[in-house]
């Protein structure tokens, strides 16, 4: 039964996980459920299977930001984006926490360089680049 569940649903299957535990009064708390020693044996059998399935994923890199002022005195904010991420460019006039951040734009990550030109009249203040995975 469990083996067919593994094949049809793709769930983790650990063969013979209860071997030697079922029916062993030294490893059961009642006629069905394992005691602490029984669960410890189960954990030792399951852990290597789960460990083999775990693939660590490094966090996405922080975007490197370049800010330049062009010939018309406007700012160009550019950064290396991550594919399948989404970026917000936020602005607020002062650093005071009472002022809320305004989302100027939302751009999808492409794996390449993204840029946003700050429009005239929005130059003063603070900018934040926020990545949303």
C-alpha positions as CSV (number, residue, x, y, z in Angstrom):
1,X,0.0,0.0,0.0
2,X,2.7,2.5,1.0
3,X,4.9,1.7,-1.9
4,X,2.0,2.4,-4.4
5,X,1.4,5.7,-2.6
6,X,5.0,6.6,-3.2
7,X,4.7,5.7,-6.9
8,X,1.4,7.5,-7.6
9,X,1.7,10.6,-5.3
10,X,5.4,11.1,-5.2
11,X,5.5,11.1,-1.4
12,X,8.6,10.0,0.5
13,X,8.7,6.2,1.1
14,X,10.9,4.6,3.7
15,X,10.7,0.8,3.3
16,X,10.5,-1.3,6.5
17,X,10.4,1.7,8.8
18,X,8.5,-0.3,11.4
19,X,10.6,-3.5,11.0
20,X,11.4,-4.9,14.4
21,X,9.2,-2.3,16.2
22,X,5.7,-3.7,15.5
23,X,4.9,-6.4,18.0
24,X,8.0,-5.7,20.2
25,X,6.8,-4.7,23.7
26,X,10.2,-3.1,24.5
27,X,9.6,-0.6,21.7
28,X,5.9,0.0,22.0
29,X,3.9,2.2,24.5
30,X,0.7,0.2,23.8
31,X,-0.1,-2.5,21.3
32,X,0.2,-0.1,18.4
33,X,2.2,3.0,19.1
34,X,6.0,3.2,19.5
35,X,7.5,4.5,22.7
36,X,10.5,6.9,22.8
37,X,13.0,4.1,21.9
38,X,10.7,3.0,19.0
39,X,10.4,6.6,17.7
40,X,14.2,7.0,18.0
41,X,14.7,4.0,15.7
42,X,12.1,5.4,13.2
43,X,13.9,8.7,13.2
44,X,17.2,7.1,12.5
45,X,15.7,5.3,9.5
46,X,13.8,8.3,8.1
47,X,16.5,11.0,8.6
48,X,18.9,9.8,5.9
49,X,16.1,9.6,3.4
50,X,14.9,13.1,4.1
51,X,18.5,14.4,4.1
52,X,19.1,13.0,0.7
53,X,16.0,14.9,-0.6
54,X,17.2,18.3,0.9
55,X,18.9,20.5,-1.6
56,X,20.1,23.7,0.0
57,X,19.4,26.8,-2.0
58,X,21.6,29.9,-1.5
59,X,19.8,33.1,-1.0
60,X,19.5,35.3,-4.0
61,X,22.3,37.8,-4.3
62,X,21.6,41.3,-3.1
63,X,21.3,43.6,-6.2
64,X,24.3,45.8,-6.9
65,X,23.0,49.3,-7.4
66,X,24.5,52.0,-9.6
67,X,23.1,55.5,-9.4
68,X,24.1,58.1,-12.0
69,X,23.0,61.6,-12.8
70,X,22.6,62.2,-16.5
71,X,23.1,65.3,-18.6
72,X,19.5,66.6,-17.9
73,X,20.2,66.4,-14.2
74,X,18.0,63.4,-13.7
75,X,19.0,60.2,-11.8
76,X,19.2,56.8,-13.4
77,X,19.1,53.9,-10.9
78,X,20.4,50.6,-12.3
79,X,20.9,47.1,-10.8
80,X,21.6,43.5,-11.7
81,X,18.3,41.7,-11.4
82,X,17.4,38.1,-10.5
83,X,15.2,36.1,-12.8
84,X,11.7,35.4,-11.3
85,X,12.0,38.2,-8.8
86,X,10.1,41.4,-8.7
87,X,11.5,44.8,-7.7
88,X,9.8,47.9,-6.3
89,X,11.5,51.3,-6.5
90,X,10.2,53.3,-3.5
91,X,10.5,57.0,-2.6
92,X,9.8,59.2,0.3
93,X,10.7,62.9,0.8
94,X,12.3,62.6,4.2
95,X,13.9,60.0,6.3
96,X,11.3,60.5,9.0
97,X,9.3,57.4,9.8
98,X,6.1,59.3,9.7
99,X,6.4,59.7,5.9
100,X,5.3,56.6,4.1
101,X,7.2,55.1,1.2
102,X,5.6,55.5,-2.2
103,X,6.0,52.8,-4.8
104,X,7.2,54.5,-8.0
105,X,7.3,51.4,-10.1
106,X,7.4,47.6,-10.0
107,X,9.7,45.8,-12.4
108,X,10.1,42.1,-13.1
109,X,13.5,40.6,-12.8
110,X,15.1,39.4,-16.0
111,X,18.5,38.2,-14.9
112,X,20.0,41.3,-16.6
113,X,20.4,44.9,-15.8
114,X,17.2,46.8,-14.9
115,X,17.0,50.6,-14.7
116,X,14.6,53.2,-13.5
117,X,14.9,56.9,-14.4
118,X,13.8,59.3,-11.6
119,X,11.5,61.9,-13.1
120,X,12.0,65.6,-12.7
121,X,10.5,66.8,-9.5
122,X,11.1,63.5,-7.7
123,X,14.8,63.9,-7.2
124,X,14.8,65.1,-3.6
125,X,14.3,62.5,-0.9
126,X,15.2,58.9,-0.3
127,X,15.0,55.8,-2.5
128,X,14.8,52.2,-1.7
129,X,15.0,49.2,-4.0
130,X,13.0,46.3,-2.6
131,X,13.2,42.8,-4.0
132,X,10.1,40.6,-3.8
133,X,10.9,36.9,-4.5
